[in-house]
Amino acid sequence: MERISFITHKGKPIMLTDLSHCEAKEILLVLEEAQRTVARQDRGSLLTLCDMTGAHIDRAVATRMKEVLVLDRPFVKRSALVGVDSLPRVYYENIKTFSQRQLPAFKTREEAMEWLVGE
């Protein structure tokens, strides 16, 4: 299954990082691919959606997420998260603070996509 893909919502491309139901080891691999994909985009242009539903997030994953989010920041216009209930609250808050990015959480992909394409 492809974990990094581009979907279109209301005519706008959104990079989907699908971490749903992944184990920590797989998440680390997906994060590497996500970072490479983001770096190939135009600066300040990217809309991103990360689905963490049922993902197994451990300390190593949370640390790597922080690093990737900081490195990706110049390329990303807006980001949204789905399934953050899989992420311990302290990790979620720490990731937002460390990355200095707005990372709103939504219950569904549809809600997240609506927010991403809204201006």
C-alpha positions as CSV (number, residue, x, y, z in Angstrom):
1,M,0.0,0.0,0.0
2,E,1.3,3.4,-0.9
3,R,1.6,5.6,2.2
4,I,2.5,8.8,0.4
5,S,0.1,10.0,-2.3
6,F,-1.4,13.1,-3.8
7,I,-5.1,13.5,-3.8
8,T,-7.2,16.4,-5.2
9,H,-9.9,18.2,-3.3
10,K,-11.8,21.0,-4.9
11,G,-9.2,21.2,-7.6
12,K,-6.3,21.6,-5.2
13,P,-3.6,18.9,-4.7
14,I,-3.0,17.6,-1.2
15,M,-0.2,15.4,-0.1
16,L,-1.6,12.6,2.0
17,T,0.7,10.8,4.4
18,D,-1.2,7.7,5.5
19,L,0.2,6.4,8.7
20,S,-3.1,4.7,9.7
21,H,-2.6,1.4,11.5
22,C,1.2,1.5,11.0
23,E,3.7,0.1,13.5
24,A,6.4,2.5,14.7
25,K,9.1,0.9,12.5
26,E,7.0,1.4,9.3
27,I,6.2,5.0,10.3
28,L,9.9,5.9,10.5
29,L,10.3,4.6,6.9
30,V,7.2,6.5,5.7
31,L,8.5,9.7,7.4
32,E,11.7,9.5,5.4
33,E,9.8,9.1,2.1
34,A,7.5,12.0,3.1
35,Q,10.5,14.3,3.8
36,R,12.0,13.4,0.4
37,T,8.6,14.1,-1.4
38,V,8.1,17.4,0.4
39,A,11.6,18.6,-0.5
40,R,10.8,18.2,-4.2
41,Q,7.9,20.7,-4.0
42,D,7.9,24.4,-4.4
43,R,8.5,26.4,-1.3
44,G,5.3,27.6,0.5
45,S,3.0,25.7,-1.9
46,L,2.2,22.3,-0.2
47,L,-1.0,21.3,1.5
48,T,-0.5,18.2,3.7
49,L,-2.8,15.8,5.4
50,C,-1.4,13.2,7.8
51,D,-3.8,10.4,8.9
52,M,-2.5,8.7,12.1
53,T,-5.7,6.7,12.8
54,G,-4.7,3.6,14.8
55,A,-1.0,4.3,14.4
56,H,1.5,3.1,17.0
57,I,3.5,6.2,17.9
58,D,6.4,5.8,20.3
59,R,9.0,8.2,21.5
60,A,11.4,7.6,18.5
61,V,8.5,8.3,16.1
62,A,7.5,11.4,17.9
63,T,11.1,12.7,17.8
64,R,11.4,12.0,14.1
65,M,8.1,13.6,13.4
66,K,9.4,16.8,15.1
67,E,12.5,16.8,13.0
68,V,10.6,16.2,9.7
69,L,8.1,18.9,10.5
70,V,10.8,21.4,11.1
71,L,12.6,20.5,7.8
72,D,9.4,20.5,5.9
73,R,8.2,23.9,7.2
74,P,9.5,26.0,4.2
75,F,7.6,24.0,1.7
76,V,4.3,23.7,3.5
77,K,1.4,26.2,3.2
78,R,-1.0,24.3,5.5
79,S,-1.1,21.0,7.3
80,A,-3.8,19.1,9.0
81,L,-3.9,15.9,11.0
82,V,-6.5,13.1,11.4
83,G,-6.5,10.4,14.0
84,V,-4.5,12.2,16.7
85,D,-6.1,10.1,19.4
86,S,-3.5,7.5,18.4
87,L,-0.9,10.1,19.6
88,P,-0.3,10.6,23.3
89,R,-1.4,14.2,24.0
90,V,2.0,15.2,25.4
91,Y,3.6,14.1,22.1
92,Y,1.1,16.1,20.1
93,E,1.6,19.2,22.1
94,N,5.4,18.8,22.0
95,I,5.4,18.2,18.3
96,K,3.4,21.4,17.7
97,T,5.6,23.5,20.0
98,F,8.9,22.1,18.6
99,S,8.0,22.4,14.9
100,Q,6.4,25.9,15.5
101,R,3.6,24.9,13.1
102,Q,-0.1,25.0,13.3
103,L,-1.2,21.4,13.2
104,P,-5.0,21.4,13.6
105,A,-6.6,18.0,14.3
106,F,-9.8,16.8,12.6
107,K,-12.1,13.8,13.1
108,T,-12.3,12.9,9.4
109,R,-10.2,13.3,6.3
110,E,-13.1,15.2,4.7
111,E,-13.1,17.8,7.4
112,A,-9.3,18.2,7.2
113,M,-9.4,18.6,3.4
114,E,-12.1,21.2,3.6
115,W,-10.0,23.2,6.1
116,L,-6.8,22.8,4.0
117,V,-8.4,24.2,0.8
118,G,-10.2,27.0,2.6
119,E,-8.5,30.3,2.5
